[in-house]
Amino acid sequence: MPLPAGALRAAAGPGFARAVAVFSFTVALSAQPVRCVRQHRPPLSNLPANCWSHLHPVNMFNNYNVKLYHSKALTSPYPGSPVERSQVPEDKVGWLIEWKDYNPVEYTAMSVLAGPSWADPQINDKGFSPKFNERDGEVERRSLNGLYVVENGRPRNPVGRTGLTGRGLLGRWGPNHAADPVVTRWKRDRSGNKIAHPVTGKNILQFVAIKRRDCGEWAIPGGMVDPGEKISTTLKREFEEEALNSLQKSPEEKAELEKQLHKLFSQEHFVVYRGYVDDPRNTDNAWMETEAVNYHDETGETMDNLPLEAGDDAGVVKWVDISEKIKLYASHSYFIKLVTEKRGAHWSEDPGPEC
C-alpha cells in the first residue's frame, strides 16, 4: 500500500534518510551540448581521486554527513522538448524543506502518452491501480534505495524536487529500472603486454563505449529492464544490441555471439552501483535507477574475437582508454571511476589535495 507523505518518516524511524534517499549525487561531467542538457550547478569534475570514496555506493545513503544534490535532474530545457523546468534553488531541493510557493511545470511527452507497451497509463485512468513500493505483476515498482513517498496518488522522487511533474520521457510512474554493463579489458601493446601509464605506473584499463544517437554523448551501453526480466539478462542483451548490433544479425550469427559472450557474462563480476541515477529525464514523479555491473576480460581473448559494431541506440562504438579526462552521459563517469578503483587501474595523474 502507498504510504502517506507525512507518515513515512515516522514509520521508518532512524533509517528514514536511507529509505527515501533525500540526498542525491552528482558526477564528474563536462558541460553538455545544448540539445542534451544545460546544467544549473557546476559538476564535481575536479573532485580529487581520493575523495571519490565518499561517494561510493556503499556509503551513498548511509553517510548522512555527505551533502549531495541533483545536477542533471535540474537541467533545462527538458530533453527532446522546449519545456523549461521551474528553477529549484539548491536549498529547496529536499522535500523536508517547506516551500509553499513551489510550482513545478507538468510535462509528459507525447511518445509516452501514446500508450506504448513500455509505458504506464495516466495516473487517473480508469482501471489503472499501480501498486507502488511493491512488485506489481511483472512490473518492478520497488526502488533500489528503499521506500518512497506516494502523495496524492503519485510517487515522489526520493532525492527531491526537480521543477517538473509528470513523467517526461519516462514510461513508469516512480522508479524506471535500467542496467548498464561495464565491459573492460587491459590496454596492451602489439606483443600483448599490459600498458602502464608513464606517470602513475598503473595499468591502463579500457571499456566499451557507445555514442548515443539521441544526444551525441558517449556512454556505457545499457538500457531498460523489460517487465519480468532478470537484471543479468538485461545486461547481456543490451550489450549485444548496442555494442555488437545483434538485432541485425542472422540467427546463426546471434547463436555464435551468445556462445562467445557466455564465458564473459557468466564469470565472476562485481556490481559497481545499484540505485538512483541523476538523469536529465527525471521528474518529481518518475526517475531512473540502475544496476551497473563490471564484466572484465582479463586476458582480452574473449573480446578480441568479437568485433564491435554499433546497433540499436548507439551511433558509434569503440574501446576507450579510461582516465579522469573521459566525459560521459548521466552518471557514467562515476561508474567508470569506481571500476578503476576496484581494478587498481590508472585514473588520474594528479591525485589532488585531501578532502
N, C-alpha and C positions, 0 to 999 in steps of 0.2 A: 504493500500500500504506500502511496506517496506520503511523505512526511511534511506537515505544515512548516512554513518558513520559521515561525517562532519557536517551534517545539524541538527542532533537530538539535540545536546547540545544547539544550538541557538534557535531551535523551542520550546524546553522545558522550557527555562528560568531558574529561580532560583530553580525550582523543579527538575532540571536535576539529582542532586545527588540521589534523591529518585527514579526517573524514571528508571535510568539504574543501580541503586544499585551497585555503584563502589566498595563499601566495602562489605566484607563477614563477616561471623562469624565463630568461632570455639567453641568447646565444651569441657566439662570435659571428657576426654577419656584416657585410658591407652594405653601402647604400644600394637600394634596389632600383631596377628600371621603373620608370613612372607607370608603365602599363601594368606592372605587377602590384606594387605596394609603395606607399610613401610613409616613412617612419616618423612618429611623433616624438620618440625618445631615442637617444643615442644607444647603439648596441654596445655590448661589452666586449668589443673586438680586441681591446688592449688588455683584457684580463690576464694577469700573469699565469703561466702554466701551473705553478704550484698553488694557485688559488682555485683552480677548477674543481679540486676535490670537494670543496664546499658545496658544489652544485651537483655532486654525484647523486644518481637516483636513489641510492640507499639513504641519503641524508635529505633528499629533496623536500619531503613533507614531515620529517621527524625533527629537523633542526629549526626550531621556531625563531631563532635569533637571526636567521638569514632573511633579509628583506628583498623580495623578488617581485617583479611586476610584469604585466602584459607589455609586449612591444609590438610584435606582428599583429596581434589581435586588436590593435587600436588604429590600424593604418587605413588611410583613405586615399582615393576612393575605394570602395569595396571591390575586390577582384571581379573583372568582367562586367563592370557596371559604372555608371556615373554617380552612384549613390555615395554621399558623404556621411560618415558616421557623426553622431553628436560627440563633441570633444569631451573626453573624460580626464580631468586632472589626475596626476599620479596619486594624490592623497584621497581621491574619491573612488578609486578602483574597487576596493574591498567592500563587500556587501554589508559588513558590520558598521561601516561609516554611514551615518544618516545623511541622506541627500534628497530632500523633499522635492526639489526642482528638477530632478533627473528626468529627462525627456528624450529617450532614445528613438532613433528612426526605426520604423518597421520595414523589413525587406526580406522577401523570399523570391529567388529567381524563378522566372517563368519555366525554365527547364525542370525545376523541382515541382512547381505547381501543376505541370502537365501530367503528373502521376506516373512516372516511370517505376519499374519494379523495385528499384533500389531506394525509393523514397516513401516516407510515411504520408498519409493524408494530412490535411489541415487539422489542427488540434480539436476543433469543434465539429468536424464532420460526423455525421450520423454513423453509428456503428464502429467508430474508432475509439477504443478504450485502452490505450497503451499502459503496460504495467512497468512503470518506472522503478529504477533500482532493483529490477528483477530480470531473470531470463524470461523473455516474453515470446513463448513459442520458439521459433528459430532465430529470433532477433535478440541480440545481447544488449540489454539496456542498463546493465550494471557498469559502473565506472571502475577503472583500474585504480582510482585514487580513493575509493570508498563511497559512502553515501553522499548524495547531492540533494539539495532542497528542491521541492516542487511547489511552486507558488502560482495560484490562480490557474491550476491545471497545466502549467508549463514548467519544464525543468529549468533550473537556474545554473548558469555557468559557475562551476565551483571555484574558479580563480577570481572572478569579479566582473564588473561592468565592462562592456565593450563599446557602448554607444550605439548599438544596433540590436533590435529584437527580430524575431522570426528565425528562419533557418539559413538565409543567404543561399549559398550554393550547396549546402549540406543536406543530405536526404533525411536523416533521422533527427527527431527531437531528442535532445540530450547527447550522450556520447556517440560519436561516429568512429568506429574502430578500424584501424589500418595496421599494416605490417610492413616493416622495412628491413629487407635482407642486406646486411653489410658484408659483401664478399671481398676478401682480401688475399693478398699474396705478398711475398717479399720482392722488392726490386732486385734484379740480378743482371750481371754483365753477360757478355756473349759466352763466357766459359761456365756460366751457371752459378757463379759465386754471388753471395749477397752483397749489395752495395751499401756502404755506410756513409752517413753524412760527414763531410770533411771537418765540420766544426764540432758537432756533438759526439761523433763516433758511433752514434746509434744507427742501426739498420733502418733503411727507408721502406716503409710499408706503402703498398698501392691498393686502391679499391676500385670497384667497377662503378662508374658514374654515368648518369644519363643527363642529357639536356632536355628539359621539359618542353613540350610543344606549346603549352598554354601561356607561359610567361618567359621562356627562354633562359631560365636559371638552371644551373647544374644541381643535381640531387642524387640521393640514393634511389635506386629503382625500388618501387614499392607501390602499394595500393590498398584498396578497401577489402576488408574481410567480408565475404559473402555470408548471408544468413545460414547458420548451421555448420559453417566451415571451420575446421581447426586452423589455428594460427600457423602451424607448421606447413599446412597445405597452402595457405595464402602466400607465405614467404617464398616457397619454391615456385608456385605458379606465377607470381608477379615477376620474379627474376627471369623466368623462362620467357614470359611475354614481352617484357620491356628490354631486356639485355640480350636475348637470343632470338627474338622475333618468332617465337614458337607458333603464334597464331597463323603465320603464313607458311608453315612447314607442312609437308606431306605426312600422313600417318606413320610412314616408315621413318622419316627424319625425326618426328616427335618421339618415337619409341627409342631411337638412338640417343637423343638428348636426355631422356628420362634415365636411361641406363647409365650414362656418364655422370649425370648430376647426383644420382642416388648416393654415390660414395661421399661426395662433398656434404650433402644435406643430411646425411644420416650419421656423420661423425660427431665427435664432441664439439660443442659450440657453447657460446655464452650469451645471455641476454644483456644487451647493452643498456637498454632503458625500457621501462614499462610505465605508461601514464599519460597525463595531459600534455598536449603539444601546443605551443604558442604559434598558432597558424593564422594567416591573414583571412581565412574563411570563417573563423569562429564568430559566434554571436552570443548574446545573452542567453539564448535558449538552445543552442546547438554548438558542439565543439568537437575538435579532433583529439583522439587518443591513439597511441601506437605502441607496438612492441617491436623494438629494433633488436635484431639478433645478428651476431657476427659469425660467419662461416669462413674459416681460414684454411686456405690451401697451402699448407706448409712447404711442400716440395714444388708446387706450381705445376705439377704434371697434369692434374685434372683440368684446370682452366686453360692450359696450353693447347689442349685438344678440342677446346670449344671456342670457335671464332665468334667474337662479339658482333651482334647485328641488332641495330635499333628497331624496336617494334612497339606497337600499341601507342602509349602516351609519350614515348621517347622519340626525339628528333635525331639525336646523336648518342652514341655510347662508346666509352673508351676507358682504359685504365688510367688512373690519375695518381700521381705521387702525393702522399699525404704530408702536409705541413700546416703551420698556422696561417699560411697565405691563402688557403682554399676558402672560397666564399660560396656557400651553398644555400639552397632553398630552405625556408622554415627553420627547424631546429637541427638540421642535418649536420652542420658543422660541430655542434655539441656532441652528437652521437659519435662522429668520427674521432673527436678528441679523446673520448672515453676508450675507444678501441686502441688508440696508440698507447694509452696508459696501461691497459691490460696486457698488450703485447710487448711492452718495453721498447717501442719504436720511436724514431725521431718525430718531434713535433715542432719545437721552436729552437732557434739559435740563441735566443735571449730568454732565459727563464724568468727575468723580471724581478722586481722587488718583492719582499714578503708582503702578505696580505695585511 
